[in-house]
């Protein structure tokens, strides 16, 4: 199943949810802000949010800036 | 002496705002926030990937510091609005610094798009502090659009050139009385910050000059004093500049007069 993360296509398993997606990487989950198809999904909702074909995710974080 | 800055109902005793970009390490940034005395810092929002092992910047910002998210990376009003909304949904974006930039060489703000974004976000309940090119009509339009402060650039972002836009900023200080004027960008030295405050700016925002210093926490302290000195000088009302000398000691009673 294909989804798009930060503009790039990514192949994921059927039934993958946001929680498992985030925890599959090395990024500190506390930093991660997930925007799914234009709406922010709070971290307590990640395990309940199962991804579907064609979903667009923006994975962002606060960083230093002026 | 009580001299508080009020922005959108929030009181600030420090008139120095600090940006958090470009610090070599987050511990130095944290120390610099402390020594700067800043009660407001800016952060940006960026894409990260799953393998990004950076630390969480928010855990290095002292409690009770107002976090203002900037919309850097936005090329038009729509993108700025989107960034602001993501920041707010993530729990931090009530205070937004609007930064709309199209040009990568000079990083000058797009005033028209900035006014547009200010209008949309103010109507949506954000506290909006727009970064702008100092122009009186645009400043008035920003106030009309609901800006909580107006933030003219002192000179190009990160250039350390100081108050190159001084004459135009003075016009804003003179004419815009509804909201504070915060001089943002290009402030390279504590003396630049002092100069901005001496001419009557309400606050100064700096980042590069502090982050690039060999000792950022020490430089942050120097800036805090520059801002404070300039503010006190403004309140004390400075004497006029003169073309010729005027003696400080009495011109009578000289010792060896015949």
Interface residues (C-beta under 8 A of the other chain):
Chain A: X5 X6 X21 X22 X24 X25 X26 X27 X28 X30 X31 X32 X33 X35 X39 X40 X58 X59 X60 X61 X62 X63 X64 X65 X66
Chain B: X19 X20 X21 X22 X23 X29 X42 X43 X44 X45 X46 X47 X48 X49 X50 X51 X52 X53 X54 X55 X56 X57 X58 X59 X69 X70 X72 X86 X87 X89 X90 X92 X157 X158 X185 X205 X207 X208
